[in-house]
Each structure stands twice: as structure tokens, then as C-alpha cells.
Amino acid sequence: VWGYPDSQPLIAELSSALRDRAALIIRTNDYPDEGVNGPPNDGDRVFAWAAVGWHKDTKTLEDFRTKVINNQGAFSIQGRESGSQGVFRNTLSQGGITVYEFWSPFVPGTGHMAMVISSDVFILSNHNSLIADIILTKAEDPDHPSLATEPAFTTQVGLGLASASAMVWA
């Protein structure tokens, strides 16, 4: 699919498209089950997670997404029926951002991966609703307040180091 002898050149290519900062968001997966309209899944209870990277080259990331879409079988991406298409697009009402969903029976719990490339971030998640929450929080939607409005969070940040390589908020 990628045309590389191993994974290192692919990792280097994706790394070159991203800035030197990232976030990993993990939360309880309390999103409602999508039922018959959602991806088939194994029903396992898993956390909802999202990996967020700030990008500097959208073309490389868009090319990555296109290769995945064009090679669905190689990634075990499929719809409800074996052999049916398993890539779906949803447009978020906030900002018209397109979220791509990749359905696969091999993704534990949710049965899908979701991806978005916005104006400044690349998000990969195991739940499309978590991506929507992240985008709405970033857009300062009143129903999705920022952690900056949480007094306990701002207090802890104020007590932290002036410069840090990592931070965890639980």
C-alpha cells in the first residue's frame, strides 16, 4: 500500500507533516450506541480515545487518508456486510469539518476509527463523537467548555513548572 520496505519511512513521512506537540485524550466511553446505523462491533467496553497532532503539512495527511480509503481491504475496512464499503463521511455542523469513519471489525469496542484534518489539527480517534466534542471545545461552543474555565485545572497549571514536556489531567 505505502510502497516502502518497512514502516520507518512511513513514520518519518507522517512525522514530517506534524509539529512537535501532541495530545492524547482518554475518557469514559459513555456515548450512546449507534445501533443498526453504526458500525458493527464486538460490544467490548473500551475507553474513548483521541490522538491529536498539530500539523504543518495537510497534503501528506490527506494523501495518507486517501491511501487508506483506496485500499480498504488491506486494512480490513468494511461496511455491515462483508465486501461492502466501510468508509463514511460526516460533516460537523460546527465549521463544516468533515470526519471520516473507517469501519473495521478488528477495532475493539467501537468497531471504527475516525479521522479529521482541520485547519490546524489532525485527530485520530476510536469514536467520532469524541472528535465532535474536541472540535466543539476548540471552537469555544458554550456547551463544551474549555478546561481553562475549570478552576481546579487552572490552579494546578499555575502551580506547575514554567516549561514542561508533558502534562496529565485526570
N, C-alpha and C positions, 0 to 999 in steps of 0.2 A: 504494500500500500504506500509506504513512505519512500521507497527507493533507497533506503540506507541499509548497510550491512548489519547494524545493530542499533540500539536505542540511543546511544550517546549523541549522534548528530541531530536527531530529532529533539532531544532535550536541549541541546545547545541552541538550536533554531528557535524553539519556543522561549527559552530563557532570554535570548537577544531581543524578543518582542516585548518583554516585560521590564518594568522599572524595578529598583532594588527594595521594594516593600511589598508585603503581602499580609493577608489576614485569613485566619481560619475561624469560622463561626460554627459553633455546635450548639444545638438547642434541642429540647424535648420535641419529638415529632408528634405534636398534638393537632396537626392539620387534619381536616375531615377526609375520610376515604372518598376517592373519586368514583367508586363503584364501577358499574359497567362502562362508563365513559372514560375511565382512567386506565393506566397500564396494568396488565396482569402482573401480580406479584405473589411472593411466597407467604405474605402475611406476617413475616417476622417483625418484631418490634425493634426498630433501629432509631438512632438519633437522626435528626435532620442536620445536615452539614453543608457548608459552602466554603469553597476556597476562592478568595478574592485576590486578584493581582491588578495593579495599576499598570496600564500598558503604554507603550510608546510607538507601537507599530501594529495597527489594526489589520493590515493586509496579511501579515503572516498568520495571525489568529484566524482571520476569515478563510484563508487557504486551508488551515488545519481543519476547521469546521466543514468545509466543502469536501475534503478528502474523506472525512468520516461519513458524511451524507452519501457520497458516491460509492462507498464501499461498506454498506450496511451489513452485508453477510459476513464480512471479515471480523466485524465487531459484535456479532450475534444480535444485531439490532433488528427487531421485527415487530409488527403490529400484533393484534389479538390473535390472528390466525397465522400459522407458520407460512412464511413466504410473503406475507403482506408487508407493506411499507411501515416502518417503525419510527419515522422522523416526523415530528409535528411542530408547527409554529403557532405561537400565541403572541398576541400584541398586548402589552400592558397599557391600560388606559392612561397612566401617568407617563407622558413623554413619548408615547408611541413606540417604546422599545420592544423589539422582537426577542422572545425567548424561544429557543429551540429545545425540544424534548427528544431524547433518544430512548426508546423503549427497549428493554432487554430483560429477559427472564433471569439473567445472571446478576442483576443488581439487587442485592438483598433488601428486603423490606419494602421499598417503594416501586421497584420494577422499572425505574427510569433515571436518567441523568438529564439535567437541564443546563443550558449554557446561554449566556448573554454576553455580548460585546457592546458596551455602551460607549459614550463619548470619552470616558477615561478609565473604566474598569472592565476587566474580564472576570466573569463569575462562572464557576462550575459547581453544581450542587446536585444532591440526590433528591431534591424536591423543588418543583417550580414555584410553589407558594413561598418558600423561603427567599428565593430570588426576588419575588414581588415585594416581600417585606423589606428587603435590603434596599431595593430601588426606591421604594416609597419613603423609607427613613432618610436616605440620601437626598431626596427631593424635599425634605422637611414637611412631609404630609402631617397634619395635626394629629391624625390617628396613629401615627408611627413616630413617636418622639425619639429624639437622639439621646444617647447616653449622656450627652453634655447637660441635659435637663435633669439628670438623676443626681441629687446632692451627694449620696454616698460615693458615686463614681467620681465626681469632680473633686471631692475631698481626698480620695485615695490617689488620684492622679497628681494633685497638688503636693502630696506627701512623698511622691516618687522622685526618682533621680531626674536631673535636668535633661539627661540624654540616656536612652536605653535601647537595647537591641530587641527586646521582646517585652510583651505585657500580656497578662492573663486577667480577665474579669470573669468572675463566677458568681 
